Amino acid sequence: MSTGSLHVATGTTSVRGFGNDSRACYGFGNSGIRFLSTELRVHLVPKINWEPVASYPQVHLRLLRNGVIRSCRFKFHTTEASFVHSAYVDSIFSSLHGSTEDPGKISDESTLILIRHGESLWNEKNLFSGCVDVPLTNKGIEEAIEAGKRIRNLPIDIIYTSALIRAQMTAMLALTQHRCYKVPIIVHDESEESRTWSQIHSENTKKQSIPVVKAWQLNERRYGELQGFNKQETAERYGKEQVHEWRRSYSTCPPNGESLEMTSRRAVAYFREHTNSESRTVTGIFLCVSLLGKHVMVAAHANSLRAIIMYLDNLTSQEVIDLELSNGVPMLYICKEGKIIRRGSPLGSTEAGVYAYTWDLALYRQKLDEVSL
Ligand SMILES: O=C(O)[C@H](O)COP(=O)(O)O
């Protein structure tokens, strides 16, 4: 094994890595590496757990404002490094640097929280919802608040939700319980105008906000011609087995709807990487957690989350059949040393049941306690 280093054009700074050849850098970049520029573009191909997860021809590593990159846990091959600037990335992530100033600077561990929305009015009526945009019931509102209580001591830098109101309500209600008292703010980047109109001009206020990114790719699977029909009545009409197959199999599509496999193609693709239309930057929830070391919450749906969990937990198409997600129950994953591993039980009905504390999370909580004294 030889030592490799990536020299960044700041004159005084270099990033060191250890690799098998001169181009490979991995396991480098834990807290404290300083750069003189605010952003670095690296063309890289990351590998997690020694397996290639995807090809990222261009990935932007946004450095924190004070020039500290907290963690880079990917093994990757560098071919080029250059400095870039992206207004979009800046607008989304400028508030993220708040996490280092937040109680409990977390050094080498990041968190991913997945929450299925609380009960919707159509869940209550046992109707196939799919992409129909239905709000929460009172019970769903309570479930979202309860979910918020369970994750109130976990750090959150950015929130992703689907484009559907039940997921957005869940995210917003959950955040009302968080002890960081930051304000979740929906990012409007649909057009130049919406970006300009929704700009926050105070840096200080920005630091007190959490960006909420809406993505249709995280929507519930399209249930096609079943949408609006009662699940029980549909089972009586077409047979229990057929309906179970439509609802739980990996590759069977409900009539004119999406299979889990199709849902997975858009949801997992978005989760792993997507290109921002304005800045042309490649980003993604996975990258955000793994590469940038951000603490991310995703509020979405039974089937978009089943697809993401299947990906994260490496489940087979057979195993995913038995994966059931309850409304409003947060699941916690921890990213450490390039691995994202499940930490919390989906059945946990208390904060302690949702996750077991790691050292860094305990520290974050302790700092929250100190601030609120
Ligand atoms: O879309 C729906 O009806 C539900 O949110 C998920 O339904 P399922 O449990 O039938 O997949």
The ligand as an ORCA input file, in Angstrom:
! r2SCAN-3c Opt
* xyz 0 1
  O     -50.486      4.609     -1.528
  C     -51.039      4.039     -0.564
  O     -52.186      3.653     -0.577
  C     -50.255      3.806      0.697
  O     -49.597      4.948      1.050
  C     -49.293      2.676      0.580
  O     -50.048      1.626      0.280
  P     -49.571      0.113      0.293
  O     -49.382     -0.290      1.713
  O     -50.725     -0.568     -0.366
  O     -48.336      0.015     -0.538
*
